[in-house]
């Protein structure tokens, strides 16, 4: 039964939905137990990597839901050609979400979040619609490089508040790509940006694909001068394993523990414990998905260092936000 409990924990995040016969099914303990014990070929075909794709989409957008259904593969096939055209025509856009220091109330850094401009009407397409396909078709590395180029150019042009730091997300493919560190170093140098201004966020999805490679990558980033953040911490099986084995400066507490913090005793216990662990290791904490002032006050009481979410600020393009920062 203990293994069933662990499986249930892995399905706890609200951005994951399971489908049966094409209809979404809420992840409950009973459903997970049934899947765990069932030997039906239909259950055996449950695609675990869809969960990683959902997490990837969530990582870049802050959106809370992404449906994984048997028909999704058919719906996603056109994305390969669309993504190739988007990369060719430079149709990606970055929005920047502010992160506030809870001790001072100052905006200290931003997270860069990628969007796609629709080729038909120019509307913004949420990452949850295209990033899973980019990961699956091997194009996520090109998108990561595009983000790095844009952020380095932005900071080099002085449009990011002088010395403001910017965080970027890297996929599992990029975090285990031996050429990625050289690319980051080259872009920062080309635009005259101090490496200390760049924060690289790594998730468990990225680390779990090759923990040794991810560890070397994080160590090399720190030697270069960049900061490393462990993103979506607490969402997966191996969170504390990665705390032990990966060097990092920031621990970003998964939003699933923050959304209902003011009313959930369980979430309060988890957040306090995570803060204690981070403090013991000399690391700083960031709470994601902060939605109201009551949550901000509770986070201050618990000793969380930074807050990110719609209550702090929505993601926005330049120059409206960052040109006025710092």
C-alpha positions in Angstrom: 0.0 0.0 0.0 2.9 2.4 0.6 3.7 2.4 -3.1 0.1 3.4 -3.8 0.5 6.3 -1.4 3.6 7.4 -3.3 1.8 7.2 -6.6 -1.1 9.2 -5.2 1.4 11.9 -4.1 2.8 12.1 -7.5 -0.7 12.9 -8.9 -1.5 15.5 -6.3 -0.6 18.5 -8.4 -3.8 20.1 -9.8 -2.3 20.6 -13.3 -2.5 16.9 -14.0 -5.6 15.3 -15.3 -6.1 11.7 -16.4 -8.5 10.6 -19.2 -10.5 7.4 -19.5 -12.3 6.7 -22.8 -11.6 10.3 -23.8 -13.3 11.8 -20.7 -11.2 13.6 -18.0 -11.1 11.8 -14.7 -10.2 13.5 -11.4 -7.1 12.1 -9.8 -8.4 10.6 -6.5 -6.9 8.1 -4.1 -9.4 5.5 -5.3 -8.7 6.1 -9.0 -4.9 5.9 -8.4 -5.3 2.7 -6.4 -7.4 1.2 -9.1 -4.8 2.1 -11.7 -2.0 0.8 -9.6 -3.6 -2.6 -9.1 -5.3 -3.0 -12.5 -3.5 -5.1 -15.1 -5.7 -4.1 -18.0 -3.8 -3.4 -21.2 -5.7 -0.1 -21.4 -4.2 1.0 -18.1 -0.8 -0.2 -19.1 -0.9 2.2 -22.0 -1.1 5.2 -19.6 1.6 7.5 -20.9 3.6 8.7 -17.9 5.6 11.1 -20.1 2.5 13.1 -20.6 2.8 14.2 -17.0 6.3 15.5 -17.7 4.9 17.5 -20.6 2.2 18.9 -18.4 4.8 20.0 -15.9 6.9 21.5 -18.7 4.0 23.6 -19.9 3.2 24.7 -16.3 6.8 25.6 -15.8 6.8 28.2 -18.5 3.4 29.7 -18.0 2.0 29.5 -14.5 -1.2 28.0 -15.9 -2.7 25.5 -13.6 -4.3 23.0 -16.0 -3.4 21.0 -19.0 -5.6 18.1 -20.2 -3.9 14.9 -21.4 -6.3 12.8 -23.4 -6.0 9.9 -25.9 -6.9 12.3 -28.8 -4.3 14.9 -27.8 -1.7 13.2 -30.0 -3.9 13.8 -33.1 -4.5 17.4 -32.1 -0.8 18.1 -31.6 0.6 16.8 -34.8 0.2 20.1 -36.7 2.4 21.8 -34.1 5.6 20.5 -35.5 5.3 22.5 -38.7 3.9 25.5 -36.8 6.8 25.5 -34.4 9.3 25.3 -37.3 7.6 28.3 -38.9 7.5 30.2 -35.6 11.2 29.7 -35.1 11.9 30.7 -38.7 9.7 33.8 -38.5 10.7 34.8 -34.9 7.1 34.6 -33.6 8.0 34.0 -29.9 7.5 36.7 -27.3 8.8 37.0 -23.8 6.8 38.3 -20.9 8.4 39.1 -17.5 6.8 38.4 -14.1 8.2 40.3 -11.1 9.4 38.6 -8.0 9.2 40.6 -4.7 11.5 40.5 -1.7 9.2 39.9 1.2 11.5 41.7 3.7 11.7 45.0 1.8 8.8 45.0 -0.6 11.2 45.6 -3.5 11.1 43.9 -6.9 14.5 42.2 -7.0 14.2 40.1 -10.1 11.9 38.7 -12.9 11.1 35.4 -14.5 11.1 35.3 -18.3 8.0 33.4 -19.6 7.7 32.5 -23.3 4.6 33.0 -25.4 3.8 32.3 -29.1 2.2 34.8 -31.5 -0.5 33.1 -33.6 0.5 33.2 -37.3 -3.1 33.9 -38.3 -4.3 36.7 -36.1 -1.3 37.6 -33.9 -3.0 36.6 -30.7 -0.9 35.1 -27.8 -0.8 31.4 -27.5 -0.3 30.0 -24.1 2.8 27.8 -23.5 0.6 24.9 -22.4 -0.5 24.5 -26.0 2.9 24.3 -27.7 5.7 23.5 -25.2 4.8 19.8 -24.8 5.0 19.4 -28.6 8.3 21.3 -28.7 9.7 18.9 -26.1 8.4 15.9 -27.9 9.7 16.9 -31.3 13.1 18.0 -30.1 12.6 21.7 -30.7 12.7 22.8 -27.0 16.4 23.3 -27.2 16.0 25.9 -29.9 13.3 27.7 -27.9 15.6 27.7 -24.8 18.4 29.2 -26.9 16.0 31.9 -28.2 15.1 32.8 -24.6 18.7 33.0 -23.6 19.5 35.3 -26.5 16.6 37.6 -25.8 17.3 37.8 -22.1 21.0 38.5 -22.6 20.3 41.1 -25.2 17.7 42.7 -22.9 20.0 43.0 -19.9 22.9 44.1 -22.2 20.8 47.0 -23.5 20.1 48.2 -20.0 16.3 47.7 -20.3 16.1 45.4 -17.2 16.4 48.0 -14.5 20.2 48.4 -14.6 21.2 45.5 -12.3 18.0 43.5 -12.0 18.3 39.8 -12.3 16.3 37.7 -14.7 15.4 34.0 -14.3 15.0 31.7 -17.3 13.7 28.1 -17.4 15.7 25.4 -19.0 14.3 22.1 -20.3 15.7 18.7 -19.5 17.2 18.5 -22.9 19.1 21.8 -22.4 20.2 21.0 -18.8 21.9 17.8 -20.1 23.3 19.4 -23.3 27.1 19.6 -22.9 27.1 22.6 -25.3 24.5 24.7 -23.4 26.9 26.2 -20.8 29.2 27.4 -23.6 26.2 29.0 -25.3 25.1 30.8 -22.1 28.6 32.1 -21.5 29.0 33.2 -25.1 25.6 35.1 -25.1 26.3 36.8 -21.8 29.8 37.9 -22.9 28.5 39.1 -26.3 26.1 41.4 -24.7 28.4 42.5 -21.8 26.2 41.0 -19.1 27.6 39.9 -15.8 26.7 36.2 -15.2 25.6 37.1 -11.7 22.5 38.7 -13.2 21.2 35.4 -14.7 19.2 32.9 -12.7 18.7 29.4 -14.3 15.7 27.5 -13.1 15.9 23.7 -13.2 13.0 21.4 -12.4 13.0 17.8 -11.2 11.8 16.9 -14.7 15.1 18.2 -16.0 17.3 16.7 -13.3 15.8 13.3 -13.2 16.7 12.6 -16.9 20.4 12.5 -15.9 21.2 13.5 -12.4 25.0 13.3 -12.8 24.9 15.5 -15.9 22.5 17.9 -14.3 24.8 18.2 -11.3 27.8 19.0 -13.4 25.8 21.6 -15.3 24.6 23.3 -12.1 28.2 23.3 -10.7 29.5 24.8 -13.9 26.8 27.5 -13.9 27.8 28.5 -10.4 31.5 28.6 -11.4 30.5 30.9 -14.2 28.7 33.1 -11.7 25.1 32.4 -12.6 22.6 31.4 -9.9 20.6 28.2 -9.9 17.1 27.8 -8.7 15.3 24.5 -8.0 11.8 25.1 -9.5 8.5 23.6 -8.5 10.1 22.1 -5.4 8.0 19.6 -3.6 6.0 18.5 -6.6 7.7 15.2 -7.3 9.1 12.1 -5.8 12.8 13.1 -5.5 12.7 16.7 -4.2 14.9 16.2 -1.2 17.3 14.0 -3.2 17.9 16.9 -5.5 18.4 19.3 -2.6 21.2 17.0 -1.5 22.9 16.5 -4.8 22.4 19.7 -6.8 24.0 23.0 -6.0 21.5 25.9 -6.0 20.9 29.3 -4.5 17.1 29.5 -4.7 14.4 27.0 -3.8 11.1 27.8 -5.5 8.2 26.2 -3.5 5.7 24.6 -5.8 2.5 26.7 -6.2 0.3 23.7 -5.2 1.4 24.4 -1.6 0.8 28.1 -1.9 -2.7 28.5 -3.5 -4.6 27.4 -0.4 -2.0 28.2 2.2 -4.2 30.4 4.4 -6.8 27.6 4.8 -4.8 24.4 4.5 -3.1 23.1 7.6 -1.2 20.5 5.6 0.2 23.1 3.2 1.2 25.3 6.1 3.2 22.4 7.6 4.9 21.7 4.3 5.8 25.3 3.7 7.3 25.8 7.2 9.3 22.6 6.8 10.6 23.6 3.4 11.7 27.0 4.7 13.5 25.3 7.7 15.3 23.0 5.3 16.3 25.9 3.0 17.5 28.0 5.9 19.5 25.1 7.3 21.3 24.9 3.9 21.8 28.6 3.6 19.5 28.9 0.6 16.7 31.4 -0.2 13.1 30.5 -0.8 10.6 31.8 -3.4 6.9 31.1 -3.1 5.1 30.7 -6.4 1.4 31.4 -7.3 0.9 34.0 -4.5 -2.6 35.3 -5.1 -3.5 37.6 -2.2 -2.2 39.8 0.7 -3.2 37.3 3.4 -0.9 34.7 1.7 1.9 37.3 1.6 1.6 38.0 5.3 1.7 34.3 6.1 4.7 33.8 4.0 6.5 36.7 5.8 5.6 35.1 9.1 7.1 31.8 7.9 10.3 33.4 6.8 9.9 32.9 3.0 12.3 35.3 1.2 10.5 36.1 -2.0 7.0 36.0 -3.5 5.9 35.5 -7.1 2.3 35.4 -8.5 -0.5 37.5 -9.7 -0.7 39.4 -6.4 2.8 40.6 -7.0 2.4 41.2 -10.7 1.2 39.6 -13.9 3.7 38.7 -16.6 4.0 41.6 -19.0 6.1 42.4 -22.1 8.7 45.2 -22.3 9.1 48.1 -21.9 6.2 48.7 -19.6 7.6 47.0 -16.5 11.3 46.4 -16.7 12.3 49.8 -18.2 11.0 51.4 -15.0 12.6 48.9 -12.6 15.6 49.4 -10.3 
